[in-house]
Amino acid sequence: MITERTLPGRATWFAGALSALTMAAVGGVSTPVRADPPVAVAAPVTTEHEITIRGRRIAYTATAGATLLRNDRDAPIASIYSFAYVKTGGDRDRPVLFVFNGGPGSSSLWLHMGVVGPRRVRLDREVNPGSVPPFGLVDNPDSLLDVADLVFIDPVGTGFSRIVGEGRPEDFYGVDEDAESVARFIELWLTRNGRWNAPKYLMGESYGSARAALLPRALMGGPTYGGVMRGVTVNGVILLGSSLNGPGTAGPGPSREAALNLPAMAATAWVQHRIDRRGLTIRAFDEEVTRFATTDYLQALDKAAAGTLGEAERAAMAARLSAYTGLPVQAWLPGLVLSPRAFSQQLLADLGLTVGLYDGRYTLPSAHDGGEPVADDPAMGRYVPGFVAAFHKMLGEDLNVHEDRPYGAIVWRDLLPGWNWKRTGVPEGQSFAGDLATAMRRNGDLRVLVASGYYDMVTTPAAAQDALAKAGVPTDRLTLKTYESGHMLYLGDTAAAFSDDVRALIRGGRR
């Protein structure tokens, strides 16, 4: 970054009336008329920068600011904050990549600072890093700004985005409601920036993968979904750490869910050197375990559920599970099932360590576990502080954004308690992969990249692949990639490979 220009500082503009009462001339008589109360929204702050990506020097404009959403009576309902990076002098038909994370309740800072944005966090180690300052902030050589303009979206209730005016929590905090609000933002962004003819791509991580699967439907629109025809199609969808089932979806069922969890647990045992690797690469090992899990192991679980599994079969199956996971046979008897959490607590128990559910390469001492599913996870607990600190450093020093309220990296308290999982206009129990299949049926040029980490025991590669197969997502336009990483699959020397896979998707254009 060598140049910087800031406009216009901390100015705000006002939506609605300047006063609660205005004077309107009606029949020649001045009559007081009640107007909507003013809503202050952060004005855009624009800065100029340069970066080198894959040997090319790229000048770009960064714009941080809020977009106001209005209801049908033109009253303000929400303010969505975003960060846009646009190549200086770029063609208006240049691809645009819209990026968001998950939760529900997460801002976009993880993909922003981890792999996609032009600046990224620098940890002292990418696996098991230190969790106290100082943390580094560096140019990101793997940023996708060389192939697309980037727009990072913080959904309502996250980051600096919030409900305003006549907005209500139930307008935004739900599966369809969330997708609708993000679709509204994208529609407005395309209009205000003159980018309707640009190729469009969506990238979502974790619950953001569900949002990305739903958005093509919301962006197209229809009489039963949103009640408006937007007519926006997308060229590609990128899903990371895919979460394609949720409350209200049919899901795989208990036996199949247990079977789909096994490969990620076995991969964690592999990376922690708790099993005999037999000279296999992680890819070959994962393929072997996945075949076993979805055939022999699943059949044994079904027989156990039906009460027809013999004791000799049960013992033999427990022995095979022990060989793949490094846990003793007794840990698998008598039920042949272990939850990922139980596995994470037992794998390195002899060393007094717990492994991360979000990334099985990470560890923390087992003693004094506070029981928080995120803060006490060995992966999230270690890398969250660095990401958040580096983001705030970039916010003030690079982007000249100085808000007088906290940035909500992940916010659960307002969103999750009342999150509406009930869907509109889809078959009961349909997974989010089903929405993606419908979008690909409507749009024969839509291509999908699904990226996963071997050591992710929260959103496992096997579960993502199973949901896609069950939904009948067209395989000729579907690319599956698995990396030697975890939930945030770009940590641990995998960022370059992932970003190149996304480049290939974007550069491929239409078939």
C-alpha positions, 0 to 999 in steps of 0.5 A, spaced: 500 500 500 503 506 497 498 511 497 491 513 500 486 518 500 480 519 504 473 522 503 469 525 507 471 522 514 466 521 519 460 524 515 453 522 516 447 522 511 440 522 514 434 518 511 427 520 513 425 527 515 429 532 518 424 533 523 419 529 526 414 534 524 414 538 517 409 543 514 406 541 508 401 546 504 394 543 503 389 547 500 393 553 501 394 552 509 400 549 512 398 543 516 403 539 520 404 532 517 408 527 521 414 524 518 419 518 519 424 519 524 431 521 522 436 515 521 443 516 521 447 512 516 455 512 516 457 515 509 462 511 505 469 512 506 474 511 500 481 510 500 486 508 495 491 503 495 496 498 491 498 491 492 502 485 488 498 479 487 501 473 483 506 478 480 501 483 478 501 490 481 494 492 482 491 499 484 484 499 487 479 503 491 476 501 498 470 503 500 467 502 507 460 504 509 452 503 510 447 501 505 440 503 507 434 498 506 427 500 506 420 497 506 415 497 501 412 504 504 419 507 503 421 507 511 428 505 513 428 498 516 436 496 516 443 499 515 447 494 512 455 495 512 460 493 507 467 493 505 468 494 497 475 493 493 474 495 486 480 495 481 482 502 479 480 503 472 477 496 471 471 494 466 464 495 469 463 488 466 469 485 471 467 480 475 464 481 482 465 477 488 460 478 494 463 475 500 460 473 507 461 468 513 456 464 517 453 464 524 448 465 524 451 472 527 458 472 524 460 478 520 465 477 514 471 479 517 474 471 517 474 471 510 476 478 509 482 477 513 483 470 512 484 469 504 480 473 500 481 481 502 487 485 500 490 485 507 490 479 511 492 477 519 499 475 520 499 470 526 506 467 529 504 460 527 498 459 523 497 452 527 496 453 534 498 460 534 499 465 540 493 469 542 496 475 545 498 481 541 502 484 537 499 481 531 501 482 524 497 485 518 500 484 511 498 485 504 495 478 502 498 475 496 493 470 495 487 475 495 482 474 489 482 482 487 486 480 481 480 476 478 474 480 481 472 486 485 470 484 492 464 486 496 464 483 503 457 483 506 456 484 514 448 481 515 444 485 519 445 484 526 453 483 525 459 488 524 456 495 524 450 492 520 443 493 524 436 494 524 433 501 524 427 505 523 421 500 522 425 494 522 424 488 527 428 482 528 423 478 525 424 481 518 431 479 518 433 473 523 431 467 519 433 463 513 429 466 508 429 473 511 436 473 512 437 471 504 432 476 502 435 482 506 442 480 503 439 480 496 436 487 497 443 489 498 446 486 492 441 489 488 442 496 491 450 495 490 449 493 483 445 499 481 449 504 485 455 501 482 453 500 475 455 493 475 448 489 473 452 486 467 458 484 471 459 476 472 457 475 479 459 470 484 457 468 491 462 466 497 459 463 503 463 460 509 459 455 515 452 458 515 454 463 510 454 456 505 447 456 506 446 463 505 450 462 498 445 456 496 439 460 498 441 467 495 440 465 487 433 463 489 432 470 492 436 474 487 432 471 481 425 472 486 418 470 484 411 471 486 412 466 492 419 468 494 420 475 496 414 477 491 418 481 486 422 478 480 429 481 481 432 477 475 439 477 478 443 470 476 450 468 478 455 465 475 458 461 480 457 459 488 463 458 492 461 454 499 466 453 505 465 449 511 459 447 508 453 447 512 447 444 508 442 441 513 439 445 519 433 445 524 427 444 519 431 440 514 430 432 514 438 431 515 441 424 514 438 421 520 442 418 526 446 412 523 448 416 517 450 422 521 454 418 525 457 415 519 459 421 516 462 424 522 467 418 522 472 420 516 473 427 520 475 424 526 479 419 523 483 424 519 484 428 526 487 422 529 491 421 522 494 428 523 495 427 530 499 421 529 495 417 533 494 411 528 498 407 524 498 411 517 501 405 513 504 410 508 498 413 506 497 420 504 491 424 508 487 424 501 488 416 500 486 415 508 480 419 507 478 416 501 478 409 505 475 411 511 469 414 507 468 408 503 468 404 510 464 409 513 458 409 508 458 402 507 460 397 512 460 402 518 453 404 516 450 397 515 452 395 522 449 402 525 443 400 521 443 393 524 444 395 531 438 400 531 434 394 528 437 390 534 440 385 529 447 386 530 451 380 533 456 381 538 461 378 534 460 383 529 459 388 534 466 387 537 469 386 530 466 393 528 469 396 534 476 394 532 476 397 526 473 403 529 479 403 534 484 402 528 481 408 524 481 413 530 486 411 535 481 410 541 481 403 544 476 398 542 472 399 549 471 407 547 466 404 541 463 399 545 457 398 546 454 403 542 459 403 536 458 411 536 462 417 539 460 424 538 465 429 535 466 432 542 467 426 546 472 424 541 476 431 541 476 430 549 479 423 548 484 422 543 489 426 547 487 425 554 493 421 556 497 428 554 492 432 558 490 435 551 483 436 547 483 437 540 479 442 536 472 441 533 473 446 528 480 444 526 483 437 529 490 440 528 489 445 534 490 443 542 489 446 548 489 443 555 483 439 558 483 442 565 479 448 566 475 447 560 470 453 561 465 449 556 464 455 551 463 451 545 467 457 541 471 460 546 474 454 549 475 450 542 482 449 541 482 452 534 477 458 535 480 460 542 487 461 539 486 464 532 480 469 533 484 474 537 489 475 532 483 476 526 479 481 530 485 485 532 488 485 525 481 487 522 481 493 527 488 495 525 486 495 518 479 498 519 483 504 523 489 505 519 488 503 512 481 504 511 480 510 516 473 508 519 472 510 526 465 508 528 463 510 535 460 503 537 463 496 537 464 492 531 460 485 532 465 480 530 460 474 532 453 476 535 449 471 538 445 474 543 440 477 539 440 473 533 440 466 535 434 465 540 429 467 535 432 465 529 426 462 524 428 456 521 421 455 518 422 455 510 417 458 505 415 455 498 420 449 499 418 442 500 418 440 508 425 438 510 428 440 504 436 441 505 439 448 503 443 443 497 436 442 494 435 450 493 442 450 490 440 444 485 433 448 483 438 454 482 442 450 477 436 447 474 434 454 472 441 457 470 445 452 466 451 456 466 451 456 474 457 452 477 459 451 484 465 450 488 465 446 495 471 447 499 472 443 505 478 441 510 479 434 512 480 436 520 473 440 520 469 436 525 463 441 525 462 441 518 465 435 515 467 434 508 463 427 508 456 431 510 457 436 505 458 431 499 452 427 502 447 433 502 449 435 495 448 428 492 442 427 496 439 433 493 441 431 486 446 437 485 448 436 477 455 433 478 458 436 471 458 443 474 460 441 481 467 441 483 469 438 490 475 440 493 478 438 500 484 441 503 489 439 509 486 444 514 480 445 518 473 449 518 477 455 516 480 451 510 485 457 508 489 456 515 496 452 515 499 453 508 493 452 504 490 459 502 494 459 495 491 453 493 484 455 495 485 461 492 487 458 485 481 454 485 477 460 486 481 463 480 480 457 476 472 458 477 472 465 475 476 465 469 472 459 467 466 464 465 461 461 462 461 454 459 
